Amino acid sequence: MGKVYKNKKSKDCALCKPHKHGWAPKKKAKIIVAEKEMDKEIIEVIAEVIDPDYGLELRPEFEEALKRSLKSKERIPVEKVAKKLGLKW
């Protein structure tokens, strides 16, 4: 019987590059690029499902108001906000 795995001595990690140790076929560059693009698409779709506003930009006037609010020392307690909105806190 022949050897099942090639006995190569390599500096590369067998877990990172199993094809260099004869454990898996080497993937072609086109396949690797296609897999990365599919991964990006999947992540984008999941992000859109979780957050429908994902990828949208803030309007400039809202962004300025948000910056002013963050610089301000005035804070409204969450209890007041909840009461104003009719929520139980």
C-alpha positions, 0 to 999 in steps of 0.5 A, spaced: 500 500 500 502 507 498 502 512 503 495 516 504 498 523 505 505 526 503 510 526 508 512 533 506 516 538 511 514 545 510 514 551 515 507 552 513 501 551 518 498 545 516 491 548 519 492 554 515 494 551 508 492 543 508 494 543 501 501 544 502 501 537 506 497 533 502 491 533 506 486 537 501 487 539 494 489 546 492 484 551 491 485 555 484 485 563 485 478 564 481 475 559 486 478 563 492 476 570 490 469 567 488 468 564 495 470 571 498 465 575 494 460 570 496 462 571 504 461 578 503 454 578 500 452 573 505 454 578 511 451 584 507 444 580 506 444 578 514 446 585 516 440 588 512 435 583 515 438 584 522 438 592 521 434 595 515 438 601 515 444 598 514 449 602 509 444 608 509 448 615 511 445 620 516 442 626 513 447 632 514 442 636 519 441 630 523 449 628 524 450 636 526 444 635 531 447 629 534 454 632 535 451 638 538 447 633 543 453 629 544 457 635 546 452 638 551 452 636 558 444 636 559 441 629 559 434 627 560 433 621 565 430 615 561 424 615 566 422 622 563 423 619 556 419 613 558 413 617 561 413 622 555 412 616 550 407 612 555 412 606 556 413 603 563 420 603 565 
